[in-house]
Structures are given as structure tokens and as C-alpha cells.
């Protein structure tokens, strides 16, 4: 026969069941926390680059690749077609004005000058011959005109005689008309000769001017060739340092080919290239910073911009406020930052691999041993700093290492 379970026993059984359930729940919660701890990604604090949000200035810049070049560099070219006979100075030598750097073979140029002199003598001889011919032609025409003038005078006298005979009855009207016709014909011929003489004088003057122009042009060619011959000993008009010379003896060079470069190495400027997509943001007079190395930034100004685009890049030149800084060297590579906008006393974060160049992106903020993902809105940037518009407070520590492998992770452990 079954007996009824006492009330205390029932209470104990229910209590034990509750305790067992709570224990199982606690064990499950502990296992879940432990599993989450094991599965949650973690990073070593020593492997992270971090920076704190601070207040400061941010200058928006365009980054260009630059090369330091001499402020003044003279390119010496060949004045004639010739061959290199002798190199007097080596690269690196100091050059004084008028000092010979390189000598060209002058034989061909001297022969060309002699040919020009011969042609000039021939032109002068032709000028003299033309003068004699023109003088003879004018003399003949003048003699013909004088003869015709005498004939006109004679026919005038004959006409008067015929008219007188007609009046006294000793002549005829037909004789008078014939005398008048002869006189009119003679006058027309005299007029023709006068016009021919005037035309001949004008033609003679034109022929003399034309030959005179030929002689003048030939004389200028002679002077130019003589000057080129003198310049065959290549020299510089300014002092400086010889930075390059064509030292290939016997090489044929054409007129206009570069033979040497002489630079003033006491002053420098910068030649830089920028992608043509940013060309509309570049203007003469824009401020620039030229970075020669860590901690060496030189201020300057955009002096000129090349109008042509070459292989997707625009070339511009910048002058430096301190163009004789000791760190400046010819052909030294440098980063050039063109300032487009300036922000003063704004929240900023040091630039680093984390920054993707967009206005809005996720970053990881360090807090209590955790790196928490947070979406932040950024503004303008340069090589050093990024402007913070929203999402971060001054003083917060941010991971600036590259974190794109964890971009979908809301939180990371930092050990």
C-alpha cells in the first residue's frame, strides 16, 4: 500500500531540482563565455601602431614626386655639324666664363666659310657688271632721246618753212600737212624714248636693290658662319660646375645637339610631377612643402606649370624660400606637398596605414583591453595628419595599423 510523501520531503526534492537546473544553467553560461573568449580574435598590443586624437592644424595637400635641380643650368649646344675633337674639362670641374670646355673639329665649318666668301666675291663682281650694263643702256637711251629731240626741232623748223611758203604762194597745203604729220610722229617717238628712259632707270634701281639685298644676306651668312666657327670651342657664359659633358671623342654631332651642362650649384629649385587628374587644383603661387627627409621640410611656391601633359602627368616647378639649404643636392628625390586648403585647431589623427582615403570608414578604438570598431567620418588629409569630423573624441587612442582583415569584426581583444 502506497504511503503519501511528506511535505518536507517534497520541498527538498523541488529544491534539489531547482538547484540542479541553476547549476546546469550556470555551467552552460560559463561554457558559452569561455567559448566566446576562445573564439574571439585577439591582437598583441606590441604589434599595433596607435595614436591619440589631438587638436591641431591640418593642411590639405596634393602629393607630387619631385627632384631637386639647380636653379640655373645652361645647356651648351653645338653651333655646327662637326665631330668632337677634344674634351678639356671633366664633369665636376668648376667653370669660369669664357673657359673652353670642349673643342669641335673646325675644318668643315672653315671650308663652308671660305665657300661663302667666294660666293660673296662673285656677287660683288656681278654687281659691278650689272652696274656697267645698266650704265651703258641708260647712255644709249639718253643718246637716242637727245637725237630725237634734235629731230623734233628740225621738223618744227621745216613746218614753219612750209607754212611760210604756203602764205607767199610758193608751197602747197599738202606739204604743210605732211610736215605737221612728220612733226607729230617725231614728238610721239621722243615721248616714247623719255618713258623708256624713265622705266629703264626704275628697273636699274630695282636690279641694284635686289643684288644689294643678295650681297647683304650673303654678308650676314658670312658673319653667322664666322661666329659659329668661333663658338666651335664650347664655353659657358656663366660661372658654375660642369654637371655633364659629351666625352665621346670622334662622335658626329649635329647643330643644336647638347654637348655640356653647366649649373649654378649654389641655388636650387624643384621639378615635380603630379597626376593630371589633379591638374585643375594646381595653380602658380600655391604654397608647397618639399620634404627632403624625416624632419627636413622646406617651404616654397609653385613658380610655373607646364601646359602639356606627358603620360598622364603634369610637370611643375617650385622655388624654395631657402634655396641654398645644406641638405639640397642636385637630382635628390623629394616629396612635394602642394597646399590647397588649411584647417586650424581641428581634431586630427596621425595618418597611417589604416587610412583608406575615404570620407567615412571604420576604425578601432582602444578601450579597456579591447579594440572596438567604430565608424568615423574624416575630412581633409595630408601625409602627416587626417582631419576628424565626427566619431572620435580628443584623447581617444586609435589603432592606425592596417586593419582591413578585421573590418567586419565588431570587437577585438588586445593582449
C-alpha positions as CSV (number, residue, x, y, z in Angstrom):
1,X,0.0,0.0,0.0
2,X,1.5,3.4,-1.1
3,X,2.1,6.0,1.5
4,X,1.8,9.7,1.0
5,X,5.1,11.7,0.6
6,X,5.5,14.1,3.4
7,X,5.5,17.8,2.7
8,X,9.1,18.4,3.9
9,X,10.3,15.6,1.5
10,X,8.5,17.2,-1.4
11,X,10.1,20.6,-0.6
12,X,13.6,19.1,-0.5
13,X,13.0,17.4,-3.9
14,X,11.8,20.6,-5.5
15,X,14.7,22.5,-4.1
16,X,17.2,19.9,-5.4
17,X,15.6,20.1,-8.8
18,X,15.9,23.9,-8.8
19,X,19.5,23.7,-7.7
20,X,20.4,21.2,-10.4
21,X,18.7,23.4,-13.0
22,X,20.5,26.5,-11.8
23,X,23.8,24.6,-11.8
24,X,23.3,23.4,-15.3
25,X,22.4,26.9,-16.5
26,X,25.5,28.4,-14.8
27,X,27.7,25.7,-16.4
28,X,26.2,26.5,-19.8
29,X,26.7,30.2,-19.3
30,X,30.3,29.6,-18.2
31,X,30.9,27.3,-21.2
32,X,29.5,30.0,-23.6
33,X,31.6,32.7,-22.1
34,X,34.7,30.5,-22.2
35,X,34.0,29.5,-25.8
36,X,33.4,33.2,-26.8
37,X,36.7,34.1,-25.1
38,X,38.5,31.3,-27.0
39,X,36.9,32.2,-30.4
40,X,37.2,36.0,-30.2
41,X,40.1,37.3,-32.2
42,X,42.9,38.9,-30.3
43,X,45.9,41.1,-31.1
44,X,49.2,41.7,-29.4
45,X,49.5,45.3,-28.1
46,X,53.1,45.4,-29.2
47,X,52.1,44.7,-32.8
48,X,49.8,47.7,-33.1
49,X,50.5,51.2,-34.1
50,X,48.3,53.6,-32.2
51,X,47.8,57.4,-32.0
52,X,45.6,59.7,-29.9
53,X,43.2,62.1,-31.3
54,X,44.5,65.6,-30.7
55,X,43.8,69.2,-31.6
56,X,46.0,70.9,-34.2
57,X,46.3,72.2,-37.8
58,X,45.6,70.1,-40.9
59,X,46.7,71.4,-44.3
60,X,45.0,69.6,-47.3
61,X,47.7,68.8,-49.8
62,X,48.4,67.2,-53.1
63,X,51.4,64.8,-53.1
64,X,53.8,65.0,-56.0
65,X,57.1,63.3,-56.8
66,X,59.9,65.8,-57.0
67,X,63.6,66.1,-58.0
68,X,65.9,68.8,-56.8
69,X,67.6,70.6,-59.7
70,X,69.9,73.6,-60.0
71,X,68.1,77.0,-60.0
72,X,70.1,77.9,-63.1
73,X,71.5,75.4,-65.6
74,X,72.9,76.3,-69.0
75,X,72.8,73.7,-71.8
76,X,75.6,74.2,-74.2
77,X,74.8,73.1,-77.8
78,X,76.8,72.5,-80.9
79,X,76.7,75.6,-83.2
80,X,77.7,73.5,-86.3
81,X,77.7,70.0,-87.6
82,X,81.0,68.5,-86.7
83,X,82.8,65.9,-84.6
84,X,84.2,66.1,-81.1
85,X,87.9,66.7,-81.2
86,X,88.9,67.2,-77.6
87,X,87.3,67.4,-74.1
88,X,89.2,70.0,-72.0
89,X,87.2,69.7,-68.6
90,X,85.8,66.7,-66.8
91,X,82.4,66.5,-65.0
92,X,82.6,68.2,-61.7
93,X,85.1,70.8,-62.6
94,X,84.4,74.5,-61.9
95,X,83.9,76.6,-65.0
96,X,84.7,80.2,-65.4
97,X,83.0,82.4,-68.1
98,X,84.7,82.0,-71.4
99,X,86.7,78.9,-70.3
100,X,86.8,76.3,-73.0
101,X,85.1,73.0,-72.1
102,X,85.1,71.1,-75.4
103,X,86.6,71.6,-78.8
104,X,84.9,70.6,-82.1
105,X,86.6,69.9,-85.5
106,X,86.5,73.2,-87.4
107,X,87.7,72.0,-90.8
108,X,84.2,71.6,-92.3
109,X,83.0,74.9,-90.9
110,X,86.1,76.7,-92.1
111,X,85.5,75.3,-95.6
112,X,81.9,76.4,-95.6
113,X,83.0,79.9,-94.6
114,X,85.5,80.0,-97.4
115,X,82.8,79.0,-99.8
116,X,80.6,81.8,-98.6
117,X,83.4,84.3,-99.1
118,X,83.9,83.1,-102.7
119,X,80.2,83.5,-103.3
120,X,80.3,87.0,-101.9
121,X,83.1,87.9,-104.2
122,X,81.2,86.6,-107.2
123,X,78.1,88.6,-106.1
124,X,80.2,91.7,-105.9
125,X,81.6,91.1,-109.3
126,X,78.1,90.5,-110.7
127,X,77.1,93.8,-109.0
128,X,79.9,95.6,-110.8
129,X,79.0,94.0,-114.1
130,X,75.4,94.9,-113.7
131,X,76.4,98.5,-113.0
132,X,78.3,98.7,-116.2
133,X,75.5,97.1,-118.2
134,X,72.9,99.4,-116.8
135,X,75.0,102.5,-117.3
136,X,75.6,101.5,-120.9
137,X,71.8,101.0,-121.5
138,X,71.0,104.3,-119.9
139,X,73.7,106.1,-122.0
140,X,72.3,104.6,-125.2
141,X,68.7,105.6,-124.4
142,X,69.8,109.1,-123.4
143,X,71.7,109.5,-126.8
144,X,68.6,108.3,-128.7
145,X,66.4,110.7,-126.8
146,X,68.8,113.6,-127.5
147,X,68.9,112.7,-131.2
148,X,65.1,112.5,-131.3
149,X,64.8,115.9,-129.6
150,X,67.1,117.4,-132.3
151,X,64.9,115.7,-135.0
152,X,61.8,117.3,-133.4
153,X,63.5,120.7,-133.5
154,X,64.4,120.2,-137.2
155,X,60.8,119.2,-138.1
156,X,59.4,122.2,-136.3
157,X,61.6,124.4,-138.5
158,X,60.6,122.6,-141.6
159,X,56.9,123.0,-140.7
160,X,57.4,126.8,-140.2
161,X,59.1,127.0,-143.6
162,X,56.2,125.1,-145.4
163,X,53.7,127.3,-143.7
164,X,55.6,130.5,-144.8
165,X,55.8,129.2,-148.4
166,X,52.1,128.5,-148.4
167,X,51.4,132.0,-147.3
168,X,53.5,133.6,-150.1
169,X,52.1,131.1,-152.6
170,X,55.3,129.1,-153.1
171,X,54.1,126.0,-151.3
172,X,51.1,123.7,-151.1
173,X,48.7,122.7,-148.3
174,X,49.7,119.0,-148.8
175,X,53.3,119.9,-148.0
176,X,52.2,121.6,-144.8
177,X,50.0,118.6,-143.7
178,X,53.0,116.3,-144.4
179,X,55.3,118.5,-142.3
180,X,52.7,118.5,-139.5
181,X,52.4,114.7,-139.6
182,X,56.2,114.2,-139.5
183,X,56.5,116.6,-136.5
184,X,53.7,114.7,-134.6
185,X,55.3,111.4,-135.3
186,X,58.7,112.6,-134.1
187,X,57.2,114.0,-130.9
188,X,55.5,110.7,-130.1
189,X,58.8,108.9,-130.7
190,X,60.5,111.4,-128.4
191,X,57.9,110.8,-125.7
192,X,58.3,107.1,-126.1
193,X,62.0,107.4,-125.6
194,X,61.6,109.6,-122.5
195,X,59.2,107.0,-121.0
196,X,61.5,104.2,-121.9
197,X,64.4,106.0,-120.2
198,X,62.4,106.6,-117.1
199,X,61.4,102.9,-117.0
200,X,65.0,101.8,-117.5
201,X,66.1,104.0,-114.6
202,X,63.5,102.4,-112.3
203,X,64.4,98.9,-113.5
204,X,68.1,99.6,-112.9
205,X,67.4,100.8,-109.4
206,X,65.3,97.7,-108.7
207,X,68.0,95.4,-110.1
208,X,70.7,97.2,-108.0
209,X,68.5,96.9,-104.8
210,X,67.9,93.2,-105.5
211,X,71.6,92.5,-105.9
212,X,72.3,94.7,-102.9
213,X,69.9,92.5,-100.8
214,X,71.7,89.4,-102.0
215,X,75.1,90.9,-101.0
216,X,73.7,91.9,-97.6
217,X,72.2,88.5,-97.0
218,X,75.4,86.8,-98.0
219,X,77.3,89.1,-95.7
220,X,75.1,88.1,-92.8
221,X,75.6,84.5,-93.6
222,X,79.3,85.0,-93.6
223,X,79.2,86.8,-90.2
224,X,77.0,84.0,-88.7
225,X,79.3,81.3,-90.0
226,X,82.3,83.1,-88.7
227,X,80.6,83.4,-85.3
228,X,79.8,79.7,-85.3
229,X,83.3,78.9,-86.2
230,X,84.5,80.9,-83.2
231,X,81.9,79.1,-81.0
232,X,83.3,75.7,-82.0
233,X,85.4,76.0,-78.9
234,X,82.5,75.3,-76.5
235,X,82.5,77.6,-73.4
236,X,80.0,78.9,-70.8
237,X,78.9,82.5,-70.4
238,X,78.2,82.0,-66.7
239,X,80.3,80.5,-63.8
240,X,79.3,77.2,-62.4
241,X,80.0,73.5,-62.2
242,X,80.2,71.2,-65.2
243,X,77.4,68.6,-64.5
244,X,77.6,66.7,-67.8
245,X,79.7,66.7,-71.0
246,X,79.7,64.6,-74.1
247,X,83.1,63.0,-73.9
248,X,82.8,60.6,-76.8
249,X,85.7,61.7,-78.9
250,X,85.1,61.5,-82.7
251,X,81.3,61.4,-82.3
252,X,79.4,63.3,-85.0
253,X,77.1,65.9,-83.6
254,X,74.5,68.0,-85.5
255,X,73.9,71.7,-85.0
256,X,71.8,72.1,-81.9
257,X,72.8,68.9,-80.2
258,X,73.6,69.2,-76.4
259,X,77.3,68.9,-75.6
260,X,77.5,70.0,-72.0
261,X,75.6,71.4,-69.0
262,X,76.9,74.0,-66.6
263,X,74.9,74.5,-63.4
264,X,75.0,77.0,-60.6
265,X,75.0,74.7,-57.6
266,X,74.7,77.4,-55.0
267,X,71.0,77.7,-55.6
268,X,68.3,75.0,-56.2
269,X,64.7,74.6,-57.2
270,X,62.4,71.6,-57.5
271,X,60.9,69.9,-60.6
272,X,57.8,67.8,-59.7
273,X,55.2,65.7,-61.4
274,X,51.6,65.2,-60.5
275,X,48.8,63.1,-61.9
276,X,46.8,65.1,-64.5
277,X,43.5,64.3,-62.6
278,X,44.6,66.9,-60.0
279,X,45.8,69.5,-62.6
280,X,42.8,71.8,-62.1
281,X,43.7,72.1,-58.4
282,X,47.3,73.3,-59.2
283,X,47.9,77.0,-59.6
284,X,51.0,79.2,-59.9
285,X,51.7,80.8,-56.5
286,X,50.3,77.8,-54.4
287,X,52.4,77.2,-51.3
288,X,54.4,73.9,-51.2
289,X,56.4,71.9,-48.7
290,X,59.3,70.0,-50.0
291,X,60.3,67.0,-47.8
292,X,63.9,66.0,-48.2
293,X,63.9,63.5,-45.4
294,X,62.5,63.0,-41.9
295,X,62.3,66.3,-40.2
296,X,63.5,68.3,-43.2
297,X,60.6,70.3,-44.8
298,X,61.4,73.3,-46.9
299,X,58.6,75.8,-47.7
300,X,58.3,77.2,-51.2
301,X,55.9,78.3,-54.0
302,X,54.7,76.9,-57.3
303,X,56.6,79.0,-59.9
304,X,55.4,77.6,-63.2
305,X,53.3,74.8,-64.6
306,X,54.0,73.0,-67.9
307,X,51.0,73.4,-70.3
308,X,51.5,69.9,-71.7
309,X,50.5,66.6,-70.2
310,X,53.0,63.7,-70.7
311,X,51.9,60.1,-70.0
312,X,49.2,61.2,-67.6
313,X,51.3,63.6,-65.5
314,X,51.7,67.3,-65.2
315,X,55.1,68.8,-64.6
316,X,55.5,72.0,-62.5
317,X,58.5,73.8,-60.9
318,X,58.7,75.2,-57.4
319,X,61.0,77.8,-55.9
320,X,62.2,77.4,-52.4
321,X,62.3,80.1,-49.7
322,X,65.7,78.7,-48.6
323,X,67.2,77.6,-51.9
324,X,70.7,77.1,-50.5
325,X,69.8,74.7,-47.6
326,X,72.7,72.4,-46.8
327,X,70.6,69.3,-47.4
328,X,69.9,70.3,-51.0
329,X,71.7,68.2,-53.7
330,X,71.3,68.0,-57.4
331,X,69.0,65.1,-58.5
332,X,67.9,64.5,-54.9
333,X,64.5,62.8,-54.8
334,X,61.9,64.6,-52.6
335,X,58.2,64.5,-51.8
336,X,56.4,67.7,-52.7
337,X,53.2,68.7,-50.9
338,X,51.1,71.3,-52.6
339,X,48.8,73.1,-50.0
340,X,45.2,73.5,-51.3
341,X,43.3,74.2,-48.0
342,X,44.2,74.9,-44.4
343,X,42.3,74.0,-41.2
344,X,43.3,75.5,-37.9
345,X,42.8,73.9,-34.4
346,X,40.6,71.0,-35.5
347,X,40.6,67.4,-34.2
348,X,43.2,65.4,-36.0
349,X,44.7,61.9,-36.1
350,X,48.1,60.9,-37.3
351,X,48.0,59.4,-40.7
352,X,48.9,55.8,-41.1
353,X,48.2,52.5,-43.0
354,X,44.6,52.5,-41.6
355,X,43.5,55.5,-43.7
356,X,41.9,54.5,-47.0
357,X,41.3,57.9,-48.3
358,X,37.5,58.0,-48.0
359,X,35.4,60.4,-46.0
360,X,33.8,57.6,-43.9
361,X,35.4,54.4,-42.7
362,X,35.6,52.0,-39.7
363,X,38.5,52.3,-37.2
364,X,39.3,50.5,-34.0
365,X,39.4,52.5,-30.7
366,X,41.3,51.0,-27.7
367,X,39.3,50.8,-24.5
368,X,39.8,48.5,-21.5
369,X,41.9,45.9,-23.2
370,X,39.6,45.9,-26.2
371,X,39.7,47.3,-29.7
372,X,36.2,48.4,-30.6
373,X,35.2,49.0,-34.2
374,X,33.7,52.4,-34.8
375,X,32.6,54.2,-38.0
376,X,34.4,57.6,-38.2
377,X,33.9,60.5,-40.7
378,X,37.2,62.1,-41.9
379,X,37.9,65.4,-43.7
380,X,41.0,66.6,-45.5
381,X,44.3,64.9,-45.1
382,X,48.0,65.2,-45.8
383,X,50.9,62.9,-45.4
384,X,51.1,63.5,-41.6
385,X,47.5,64.0,-40.3
386,X,43.9,63.3,-41.1
387,X,41.1,65.7,-40.0
388,X,38.5,64.1,-37.8
389,X,34.9,65.4,-38.5
390,X,32.9,63.0,-36.3
391,X,33.0,59.7,-34.5
392,X,36.1,60.3,-32.3
393,X,36.8,62.5,-29.3
394,X,40.0,64.3,-28.5
395,X,42.2,62.0,-26.3
396,X,40.9,58.6,-27.6
397,X,43.5,56.1,-28.7
398,X,43.0,54.7,-32.2
399,X,44.7,51.9,-34.0
400,X,46.5,53.3,-37.0
401,X,47.9,50.0,-38.3
402,X,46.3,48.3,-41.3
403,X,43.1,46.6,-40.0
404,X,41.3,45.6,-43.2
405,X,41.4,41.9,-42.3
406,X,39.2,42.7,-39.2
407,X,36.9,45.3,-40.8
408,X,33.8,43.1,-40.2
409,X,34.8,42.3,-36.5
410,X,33.0,44.4,-34.0
411,X,35.5,43.9,-31.2
412,X,39.0,42.5,-30.7
413,X,40.9,41.5,-27.6
414,X,44.2,43.3,-27.1
415,X,46.7,41.3,-25.0
